[in-house]
Amino acid sequence: MGSSTVTLLLCGDVMLGRGVDQVLPHPGDPVLREPYIGDAREYVRRAEAANGPIPYPVGFDWPWGDALALLDDARPDVRMLNLETSVTTAGDFDPGKSIHYRMHPANLPSLGVVRPDVCVLANNHVLDFGRRGLLETLDTLQGAGLRTVGAGRDADEAVRPAVVPVEAAGTRVVALAYGTPSSGVPDGWAAGVHTPGVDFMADTTGDAAQRVLERVARVRTPGDVVVVSLHWGSNWGHDIERAQTSFARRLVDGGVDVVYGHSSHHPRALHVHGDKLILYGCGDCVDDYEGIAGYEYYRDELRVLYLATVRPGGGLAELRMVPMRARRMRLGHADRDDAEWLAATLSRVSRRFGCAVAVDAEGDLALKG
């Protein structure tokens, strides 16, 4: 696309804890406090029962599988992901949660191999092990040179945007991140003046959108690409609340370049409004969910890597969506039939927004029209 554009990798939820943590070189304490499963190794057994043996301990690159070479070839300028797990050895299980995710800090190279430029922490699992767990997460990530956004040791840090220079385009990518109650973020997790926590957004009203735009106006400089990350909505289903649609439109009308939504376990609708990209839900990217039954209709084993090329101040130039499939806690290329299913599904749920998706000659997904 040339130096006048910026290509963003936008990943959905990256959950390297629980069962994934157990197959990596340095598994943490497997004890869980879930209603039906008390040992994280059970998720390994379920994945193996579904798709075959996992040769653990696996290398740090195992969960990403074929995605690593693909991304090396695509060479996105900025890589963003929603890190939906704490990185801690803390045992302070949040008593208000029934599901808790953590990965051992010694397994952090499994995140580092994908070379993220921005790790979003404004989600409903980053404080699963309390504020002590969050502090260790921040220390571990930042100690490894990984840039975070959406959570902090206090409110000032939690609201601070992540800024990534893109020298080839002579610009910056500026990212802000918010966690919402609709995705299960408790209001008690909000960062305070002297309290660690997340950048919490209580609702998605017009007033809330205006506050986001006022913050954008304070931090952006001419030519910046502004991405607003939102952890919002339910885990399952393709319905998009009217409030979310209105909120996203207000943001892009006010100058935000990309609305990067996540929380759903499967990809949700695509929306291009005013030539700006809105992703209502990117779906899962890496996790240990293979052996969990009950939602087969949504084909949540199918994952999408979003490569959005944008013109600074000029809208979406191209959206390439690479279909992947999770097997044995590892990402592999999806086959043509899987890609066609994803294209048909995304076209159906995105029709209300005037978007359709087709499979191209390389087996990737692309916007039609």
C-alpha positions as CSV (number, residue, x, y, z in Angstrom):
1,M,0.0,0.0,0.0
2,G,3.0,2.3,0.3
3,S,4.2,4.7,3.0
4,S,1.0,6.8,2.9
5,T,-0.9,4.0,4.7
6,V,-0.7,2.1,8.0
7,T,-1.5,-1.6,8.3
8,L,-2.9,-2.7,11.7
9,L,-3.1,-6.3,12.9
10,L,-6.1,-6.5,15.2
11,C,-6.5,-9.7,17.1
12,G,-9.4,-10.8,19.2
13,D,-9.1,-12.2,22.7
14,V,-5.7,-13.8,23.4
15,M,-6.1,-16.1,26.5
16,L,-2.7,-17.8,27.2
17,G,-3.8,-18.9,30.7
18,R,-5.5,-21.9,32.2
19,G,-5.1,-24.9,29.8
20,V,-2.8,-23.1,27.5
21,D,-0.5,-22.2,30.4
22,Q,-0.4,-25.9,31.4
23,V,1.0,-27.0,28.0
24,L,3.7,-24.3,27.9
25,P,7.2,-24.8,29.4
26,H,6.5,-23.3,32.8
27,P,2.9,-24.2,33.9
28,G,1.6,-22.4,36.9
29,D,-0.6,-23.7,39.7
30,P,-3.5,-25.6,38.0
31,V,-6.0,-25.1,40.8
32,L,-9.3,-23.5,39.6
33,R,-12.4,-22.4,41.4
34,E,-14.9,-23.0,38.6
35,P,-18.3,-24.6,39.3
36,Y,-17.5,-27.8,37.4
37,I,-13.8,-27.9,36.8
38,G,-11.2,-27.6,39.5
39,D,-8.0,-28.3,37.6
40,A,-6.7,-26.4,34.5
41,R,-5.2,-29.6,33.1
42,E,-8.8,-30.8,32.5
43,Y,-9.0,-28.3,29.6
44,V,-5.9,-29.9,28.1
45,R,-7.5,-33.3,28.3
46,R,-10.7,-32.0,26.7
47,A,-8.8,-30.4,23.8
48,E,-6.9,-33.7,23.3
49,A,-10.1,-35.7,23.3
50,A,-11.6,-33.3,20.7
51,N,-8.6,-33.0,18.3
52,G,-5.7,-35.3,19.3
53,P,-2.7,-35.3,21.5
54,I,-0.7,-32.2,22.4
55,P,3.0,-32.8,22.7
56,Y,3.5,-30.8,25.8
57,P,5.5,-29.1,27.1
58,V,5.3,-27.3,23.8
59,G,7.5,-24.4,22.6
60,F,6.5,-20.8,23.3
61,D,5.5,-20.4,19.7
62,W,3.0,-23.4,19.7
63,P,-0.3,-21.5,20.4
64,W,0.3,-19.2,17.4
65,G,1.2,-21.9,15.0
66,D,0.8,-20.9,11.3
67,A,-0.1,-17.3,12.3
68,L,3.6,-16.4,13.0
69,A,4.9,-17.0,9.4
70,L,1.7,-15.4,8.0
71,L,2.3,-12.2,10.0
72,D,6.0,-12.1,9.1
73,D,4.9,-12.2,5.5
74,A,2.1,-9.6,5.9
75,R,4.4,-7.2,7.9
76,P,1.8,-5.1,9.6
77,D,3.0,-1.8,10.9
78,V,1.4,-2.2,14.3
79,R,0.2,-5.3,16.1
80,M,-2.6,-5.0,18.6
81,L,-4.3,-7.7,20.7
82,N,-6.6,-8.0,23.7
83,L,-4.7,-9.9,26.3
84,E,-7.5,-11.6,28.2
85,T,-5.6,-13.1,31.1
86,S,-3.6,-11.9,34.1
87,V,0.1,-12.7,34.1
88,T,0.7,-13.6,37.7
89,T,1.4,-16.3,40.3
90,A,-1.0,-14.6,42.7
91,G,-3.6,-16.8,44.3
92,D,-6.1,-14.0,45.1
93,F,-9.1,-15.4,43.2
94,D,-11.7,-12.7,42.7
95,P,-14.7,-13.9,44.7
96,G,-17.1,-12.3,42.4
97,K,-15.9,-14.3,39.4
98,S,-16.6,-17.9,38.5
99,I,-14.0,-18.1,35.8
100,H,-10.4,-17.0,36.4
101,Y,-7.5,-16.8,33.9
102,R,-3.8,-16.5,34.6
103,M,-0.6,-17.5,32.9
104,H,2.7,-17.9,34.7
105,P,5.0,-15.0,34.1
106,A,7.8,-17.4,33.0
107,N,5.5,-18.2,30.0
108,L,5.5,-14.6,28.8
109,P,7.7,-15.5,25.8
110,S,4.6,-17.1,24.4
111,L,3.1,-13.6,24.0
112,G,6.4,-12.1,23.0
113,V,6.8,-14.3,20.0
114,V,4.0,-12.5,18.2
115,R,5.7,-9.2,18.8
116,P,2.7,-7.2,19.9
117,D,3.0,-3.4,19.8
118,V,0.0,-2.8,22.0
119,C,-1.5,-5.2,24.6
120,V,-5.0,-4.1,25.6
121,L,-5.8,-4.8,29.3
122,A,-9.2,-3.2,29.6
123,N,-11.1,-6.4,29.8
124,N,-13.0,-8.7,32.2
125,H,-10.2,-11.0,33.2
126,V,-7.1,-8.8,33.9
127,L,-8.1,-8.5,37.6
128,D,-9.2,-12.1,38.0
129,F,-6.5,-12.4,40.7
130,G,-7.1,-9.1,42.3
131,R,-5.1,-5.9,42.3
132,R,-1.9,-7.8,43.3
133,G,-2.4,-9.9,40.2
134,L,-2.8,-6.8,38.1
135,L,0.3,-5.1,39.5
136,E,2.3,-8.2,38.7
137,T,0.8,-8.3,35.2
138,L,1.8,-4.7,34.6
139,D,5.3,-5.2,36.0
140,T,5.8,-8.4,33.9
141,L,4.6,-7.0,30.6
142,Q,6.3,-3.6,31.0
143,G,9.5,-5.3,32.2
144,A,9.6,-7.2,29.0
145,G,9.2,-4.0,27.0
146,L,5.6,-4.7,26.0
147,R,3.4,-1.6,25.7
148,T,0.0,-1.8,27.5
149,V,-3.2,0.3,27.5
150,G,-6.4,0.3,29.4
151,A,-5.2,-0.6,32.9
152,G,-2.7,0.9,35.3
153,R,-1.4,1.3,38.8
154,D,-3.7,4.3,39.2
155,A,-6.3,6.2,37.1
156,D,-3.6,8.4,35.4
157,E,-1.8,5.3,34.0
158,A,-5.1,3.5,33.2
159,V,-6.3,6.2,30.9
160,R,-3.0,6.9,29.3
161,P,-3.0,6.1,25.6
162,A,-0.5,3.8,23.9
163,V,1.4,5.6,21.2
164,V,3.3,3.7,18.5
165,P,5.4,5.6,16.0
166,V,5.2,4.4,12.4
167,E,8.3,5.8,10.8
168,A,7.6,4.5,7.3
169,A,4.4,6.5,7.2
170,G,5.7,9.4,9.2
171,T,2.8,9.1,11.6
172,R,1.8,7.5,14.9
173,V,-0.9,5.0,16.0
174,V,-2.6,6.2,19.1
175,A,-4.7,3.6,21.0
176,L,-7.2,4.1,23.8
177,A,-8.9,1.2,25.5
178,Y,-12.0,0.8,27.7
179,G,-13.7,-2.0,29.5
180,T,-17.5,-2.0,29.8
181,P,-20.0,-3.8,32.1
182,S,-21.7,-5.4,29.1
183,S,-18.7,-7.7,28.8
184,G,-18.6,-8.5,32.5
185,V,-16.1,-5.9,33.7
186,P,-17.2,-5.1,37.3
187,D,-17.5,-1.4,38.2
188,G,-15.2,-2.2,41.2
189,W,-12.4,-2.8,38.9
190,A,-12.2,0.9,37.8
191,A,-8.9,2.5,38.4
192,G,-8.9,5.2,41.1
193,V,-6.6,8.1,42.0
194,H,-4.5,5.7,44.1
195,T,-6.0,2.4,43.1
196,P,-4.9,0.0,40.4
197,G,-7.6,-0.9,37.9
198,V,-8.9,-0.6,34.3
199,D,-10.2,2.3,32.3
200,F,-13.8,1.6,33.0
201,M,-16.7,2.9,30.8
202,A,-20.0,2.6,32.7
203,D,-22.2,3.0,29.6
204,T,-22.1,3.7,25.9
205,T,-24.3,6.9,25.8
206,G,-23.7,10.0,23.7
207,D,-22.1,11.7,26.7
208,A,-19.7,8.8,27.1
209,A,-18.8,9.1,23.4
210,Q,-18.2,12.8,23.8
211,R,-15.8,12.1,26.7
212,V,-13.8,9.7,24.5
213,L,-13.6,12.3,21.7
214,E,-12.5,15.0,24.1
215,R,-9.7,12.7,25.3
216,V,-8.8,11.9,21.6
217,A,-8.6,15.6,20.9
218,R,-6.1,16.1,23.8
219,V,-3.7,13.4,22.7
220,R,-3.8,13.3,18.9
221,T,-1.6,15.2,16.6
222,P,-2.1,15.9,12.8
223,G,-1.8,12.7,10.8
224,D,-2.3,10.3,13.7
225,V,-4.2,7.0,13.3
226,V,-6.6,6.7,16.3
227,V,-7.8,3.3,17.4
228,V,-10.4,3.0,20.2
229,S,-10.5,-0.5,21.8
230,L,-13.8,-1.5,23.4
231,H,-14.3,-4.7,25.4
232,W,-18.1,-4.9,25.2
233,G,-21.1,-7.1,24.6
234,S,-22.0,-10.7,25.3
235,N,-20.0,-13.8,24.6
236,W,-22.4,-15.3,22.1
237,G,-24.8,-14.2,19.5
238,H,-24.8,-11.8,16.5
239,D,-27.2,-9.2,17.8
240,I,-25.6,-5.7,18.1
241,E,-27.3,-3.4,20.5
242,R,-28.5,-0.1,19.1
243,A,-26.5,1.7,21.7
244,Q,-23.3,0.1,20.5
245,T,-24.0,1.0,16.9
246,S,-24.8,4.7,17.8
247,F,-21.7,4.9,20.0
248,A,-19.4,3.5,17.4
249,R,-20.8,5.9,14.7
250,R,-20.3,8.9,17.1
251,L,-16.7,7.9,17.5
252,V,-15.9,7.7,13.8
253,D,-17.9,10.8,13.0
254,G,-15.8,12.6,15.7
255,G,-12.5,11.5,14.1
256,V,-11.6,8.0,15.4
257,D,-10.1,6.0,12.6
258,V,-10.9,2.4,13.8
259,V,-13.3,1.1,16.5
260,Y,-11.8,-2.2,17.7
261,G,-14.4,-4.2,19.5
262,H,-13.9,-7.6,21.2
263,S,-15.4,-9.9,23.9
264,S,-17.5,-12.2,21.8
265,H,-16.2,-15.7,21.4
266,H,-16.8,-15.6,17.6
267,P,-16.5,-12.8,15.0
268,R,-19.4,-10.4,14.8
269,A,-20.6,-7.9,12.2
270,L,-18.4,-5.6,10.1
271,H,-19.4,-2.0,9.6
272,V,-17.8,0.7,7.5
273,H,-19.2,4.1,8.4
274,G,-18.0,7.3,6.9
275,D,-15.2,5.2,5.3
276,K,-14.0,4.2,8.8
277,L,-13.8,0.6,10.1
278,I,-16.0,-0.6,13.0
279,L,-15.4,-4.2,14.3
280,Y,-18.1,-5.0,16.8
281,G,-16.4,-8.3,17.8
282,C,-13.2,-9.8,16.6
283,G,-13.9,-13.2,18.2
284,D,-11.3,-15.3,20.1
285,C,-7.8,-15.7,18.8
286,V,-5.9,-18.0,21.2
287,D,-7.5,-20.0,24.1
288,D,-8.3,-23.4,25.5
289,Y,-12.0,-23.7,24.6
290,E,-11.8,-26.6,22.2
291,G,-13.4,-29.2,24.4
292,I,-16.3,-27.0,25.6
293,A,-19.6,-28.1,24.1
294,G,-22.9,-26.2,23.6
295,Y,-22.1,-23.5,21.1
296,E,-21.2,-25.4,18.0
297,Y,-23.6,-23.3,15.9
298,Y,-21.1,-20.4,16.1
299,R,-18.1,-22.4,15.0
300,D,-15.9,-20.7,17.6
301,E,-12.9,-22.9,16.6
302,L,-12.7,-20.6,13.5
303,R,-10.6,-17.5,14.2
304,V,-9.9,-14.4,12.1
305,L,-6.8,-12.2,12.0
306,Y,-7.8,-8.7,10.9
307,L,-5.3,-6.7,8.8
308,A,-6.7,-3.3,8.3
309,T,-4.9,-0.8,6.1
310,V,-5.9,2.8,6.8
311,R,-5.0,6.2,5.4
312,P,-4.1,8.6,8.2
313,G,-7.0,10.9,8.3
314,G,-8.4,9.3,5.2
315,G,-10.3,6.2,6.1
316,L,-10.1,2.5,5.3
317,A,-8.0,1.5,2.3
318,E,-8.2,-2.3,2.6
319,L,-9.4,-5.0,5.0
320,R,-7.8,-8.4,4.7
321,M,-9.2,-11.0,7.1
322,V,-7.2,-14.3,7.4
323,P,-9.2,-17.3,8.5
324,M,-7.6,-19.6,11.0
325,R,-8.7,-22.7,12.9
326,A,-7.7,-23.7,16.4
327,R,-6.8,-27.4,17.0
328,R,-4.8,-28.8,19.9
329,M,-4.5,-25.2,21.2
330,R,-2.6,-24.1,18.1
331,L,-3.7,-21.9,15.2
332,G,-3.6,-23.4,11.8
333,H,-4.8,-22.3,8.4
334,A,-8.5,-22.7,7.8
335,D,-9.5,-24.7,4.7
336,R,-11.6,-23.3,1.8
337,D,-14.9,-24.7,3.2
338,D,-14.2,-23.0,6.6
339,A,-13.4,-19.7,4.8
340,E,-16.6,-19.9,2.8
341,W,-18.6,-20.6,5.9
342,L,-17.1,-17.5,7.6
343,A,-17.7,-15.3,4.6
344,A,-21.3,-16.4,4.4
345,T,-21.8,-15.8,8.1
346,L,-20.1,-12.5,8.2
347,S,-22.0,-11.3,5.1
348,R,-25.3,-12.3,6.7
349,V,-24.7,-10.6,10.0
350,S,-23.1,-7.5,8.4
351,R,-25.9,-7.0,5.8
352,R,-27.6,-4.4,8.0
353,F,-24.5,-2.3,7.8
354,G,-24.1,-2.6,4.0
355,C,-21.1,-4.9,4.2
356,A,-20.5,-8.2,2.4
357,V,-17.6,-10.6,2.6
358,A,-16.1,-12.9,-0.1
359,V,-13.3,-15.4,-0.2
360,D,-10.4,-14.3,-2.5
361,A,-8.1,-16.4,-4.6
362,E,-5.7,-16.9,-1.7
363,G,-8.4,-18.1,0.6
364,D,-8.6,-14.9,2.7
365,L,-11.7,-12.9,3.4
366,A,-12.2,-9.5,1.9
367,L,-14.9,-6.9,1.9
368,K,-17.0,-6.9,-1.3
369,G,-17.9,-3.7,-3.1
